[in-house]
């Protein structure tokens, strides 16, 4: 599911994605993401 997020200031962020599975919630965390260094400004998080 594509999501667009606007940030008020520059800096690293932690990205957390929660997906529902047959066994319940599955949380995938990507710490210290620098939005300025993402190629094409796209971050793909696979759960």
N, C-alpha and C positions, 0 to 999 in steps of 0.2 A: 504494500500500500504506500504510495508516494505521500510524503509529508513535506511541507515547506515551513521553515521556522525562521523568523527574523530575530536577530540579536541586537540589543541596544548598544553594546560596546564590543570592541575586538578583544580576543583572548581565547584561550583554550577552554573547551567544554567537555563534559562527560555526556555520552549518549547512551541511553538505556531504552531497549525495545522489549516490550512484553507481548508474547504471543500465546494464544490458547492452544493447548494440545489435548489429546484424549486423557492424559494424566494430570492435567491442570495447567497452570501458568508456567511458561518458560521465559526466564529473563536473560537477555543477552546484553552485556555491558561493554562499551568501548570507551575507555578513559582517555583523557588528555588529547582530544581531537582539536587540531588547529584548523578552523574553517578556511583560513587563507591559503593553506597548502594543498587543498583538495583539487585534484585534476578535474577541470570542468565544473567544479563546485558541486560534485555529486558524491555522497557517501552511501555505500551499499552495506547494510548490516544483515547478514544471513543468520536466522535463528535455527 
